[in-house]
Amino acid sequence: MRKAYLAIALLITSITAFAQVKNNVTKSSITFKIKNLGIYTGGKLGTMQANVSFDPAKLAESNIEAVADATTLNTENEMRDNHIKNQDFFDVAKYPKIIMSSVSFTRKNASNYVGRFNLTIKDKTKQVDVPFSYVPTATGANLKGSFKINRSDFGIGGSALTLADEAIITIEVETAN
């Protein structure tokens, strides 16, 4: 019985540790856009914590872990915000976090890279390739990337006929050393 309690305690501790990312991001922006009735509409996520440990000279040792707060989804339309936070879309009551975890990086040129990430939205994890720029600064670095996902891969929006399958996500991050 004692071993069972210990195993449960260790499991809870490891899950909690994974969900709490050390934050070295000083400024961030996560925006998305998707076509609805053929017209782009979009929004943003208000809160993200991340640990960016990226060294162009040591790509194999580099790592990026990010957790965005899905409850902060904002399209500047309260009725739509409430709708996309429900079970048919992001189900933020059950899945309040969106998680990105790097798998690998490749260099495209002097300041452009492609990161392969595990992206978890709701209870679904898919690998996505994220082209991004990396510009070192005196106090850290600026990273900016954009990528596409298929919303239905993550169970977002059900079979909504007016909503496009493809969504474009753009992430901008400033880090501190």
ABEGO torsion letter per residue (X at the ends): XAAAAAAAAAAAAAAAAAABBBBABABBBBBBBBBBGGBBBBBBBABBBBBBBBBAABAAABBBBBBBBAAABBAGBAAAAAAAABAABAGAAABABBBBBBABBBBABAABBBBBBBBBBEABBBBBBBBBBBBBBAAEBBBBBBBBBBAAAAGBGEABAABBABBBBBBBBBBBX
